[in-house]
Amino acid sequence: KAEFRKGEKNFVIIATKIYDKGIDIPVIDAIILAGPVKAYHRLKQRVGRGVRIAEGKRNCIIVDFFDSRNKYLYNHSGERFAYYRDESYTDIKVVSSKWLTT
């Protein structure tokens, strides 16, 4: 735990809602959002984990899946990307899911 907090080793943490509040690990430099989050406050909490400043940290990579095959998840994805735009996260790349089959 201490090695992770200091950024001495690379770790992967798989988290669910339990990590929405009360976690402060500024060295996090990548976040994968794989759930259908649309609530502004919840998304802000999750993204905020990665954008905190830490010594030696240059940036944070956020991977967010844009689901275009289900209308509800498509709408959730759109709301998340509107949040990124509103918060001026400018280096966003969208990868098409057209190669996926149903």
C-alpha positions in Angstrom: 0.0 0.0 0.0 2.8 2.5 0.9 4.7 1.6 -2.3 1.6 2.4 -4.4 0.9 5.7 -2.6 4.5 6.8 -3.2 4.4 5.8 -6.8 7.3 3.4 -6.4 5.7 0.5 -8.2 3.0 0.1 -10.8 -0.3 -1.3 -9.6 -3.7 -2.0 -11.1 -6.6 -1.4 -8.8 -10.0 -2.7 -9.9 -12.6 -0.7 -8.1 -16.4 -0.4 -8.0 -18.6 2.1 -6.2 -16.5 1.6 -3.0 -13.9 3.9 -4.6 -16.3 6.7 -5.3 -15.6 8.6 -2.0 -12.9 8.9 0.5 -9.9 7.7 -1.5 -6.9 9.9 -1.9 -4.1 8.4 -4.0 -2.7 11.3 -6.1 -0.1 9.1 -7.9 -2.9 7.4 -10.0 -1.9 8.1 -13.6 -4.5 6.0 -15.5 -8.2 5.4 -15.0 -10.4 3.0 -17.0 -14.1 3.8 -16.7 -15.9 0.7 -17.7 -19.2 1.2 -16.1 -22.3 3.2 -17.3 -21.8 6.2 -15.1 -23.8 9.3 -16.0 -24.2 11.2 -12.7 -22.1 14.3 -12.8 -20.9 14.1 -9.2 -19.9 10.5 -9.4 -18.0 11.1 -12.7 -16.2 14.1 -11.2 -15.1 12.1 -8.2 -13.7 9.3 -10.4 -11.9 11.5 -12.8 -10.7 13.7 -10.0 -8.7 10.7 -8.6 -6.5 10.9 -11.7 -6.1 14.6 -12.2 -4.7 15.4 -8.8 -1.2 16.7 -8.7 1.6 14.5 -7.4 5.4 14.8 -7.5 6.8 13.3 -10.7 3.4 12.9 -12.3 2.9 14.5 -15.7 -0.6 13.5 -16.7 -3.4 11.0 -16.3 -4.8 8.8 -19.0 -8.6 8.3 -18.8 -10.1 5.5 -20.8 -13.9 5.8 -21.2 -15.9 3.4 -23.3 -18.5 5.1 -25.5 -21.3 2.6 -26.1 -23.1 3.3 -29.3 -25.1 0.0 -29.5 -27.6 0.6 -26.7 -29.6 3.9 -26.6 -29.4 4.2 -22.8 -25.7 3.6 -22.6 -25.2 5.8 -25.6 -27.0 8.6 -23.8 -24.9 8.0 -20.6 -21.7 8.1 -22.7 -22.8 11.4 -24.3 -23.3 12.9 -20.9 -19.9 11.9 -19.8 -18.3 13.4 -22.9 -20.2 16.6 -22.3 -18.7 16.7 -18.9 -15.2 16.3 -20.3 -15.9 19.1 -22.8 -17.3 21.4 -20.0 -14.3 20.7 -17.8 -11.9 21.5 -20.7 -10.4 18.1 -21.0 -9.1 18.7 -24.5 -7.1 15.6 -25.4 -10.0 13.2 -26.0 -9.8 10.5 -28.5 -12.9 8.4 -29.4 -12.4 4.9 -30.7 -15.2 3.6 -32.8 -17.0 0.4 -31.7 -18.3 -0.4 -35.2 -16.0 -3.4 -35.2 -18.0 -5.0 -32.4 -20.8 -7.4 -33.3 -24.0 -8.0 -31.5 
